[in-house]
């Protein structure tokens, strides 16, 4: 494929028909408003894909809109990670929306989903901005813990990952989060177990082993302490529920 020839042709057509893309400054302002959690500004800068300023990525109208929304989700995801959203959480949210884009069958569905994506990410970032902002070392620890809940996590491993001494990291982590490292890991494992009990059919034993509890009985004890329910009771009450 002769890319230079195609590029020259497109530039000629755009000049001939006075077609232009969104200005770089306005586009960056839009993504930054989401990153900052400024929902009002994001809605103000929001521009539907059917505007004349949007580039043409496919001759098929629906596919063109799909491509634009996928690119938008990718940009928003990376801006939000930079703004403090947990990396894995941001990518998981991105995967959910991209799969939803793939299922859209009309232009109206794409446009509605576009607005939902912008509002959802902006609102999530607004909540994150209102919460405490952690030093880089603590943020790196939070990401490490999120990514490794299914493996044994020690203070020493975390300290090595962020190039700090275990003693200093332990004090810093507790000061910033209000929890010990082990307390935070347990809290996140219980949250993960809640989701697995609600949305999967894994047994209590399988969940306890996957999340590295020392035994099934220990998992039940810890889960009940944090939620007030045994895993069995929790599943009976909340299975397939988003609440």
Buried (B, 14 or more C-beta within 10 A) or exposed (E): EEEEEEEEEEEEEBEEEEBEEBEEEEBBBBBBBBBBBBBEBBEEBBEEBEEEEBBEBEEEEBEBBBBBBBEBBEBBBBBBBEBBBBBEBBBEBBEEBBEBBEEBEEBEBBBEBBEEBBBBBBBBBBEBBEEEEBEEBBBBBBBBBBEBBEEEBEBEEBBEBBEBEBEEBBEBBBEBBEEEBEEBBBBBBBEBBBEBBBEEEBEBEEBBBBBBBEEBEEBBEBBBEBBEBBBEBBBEEBEEEEE
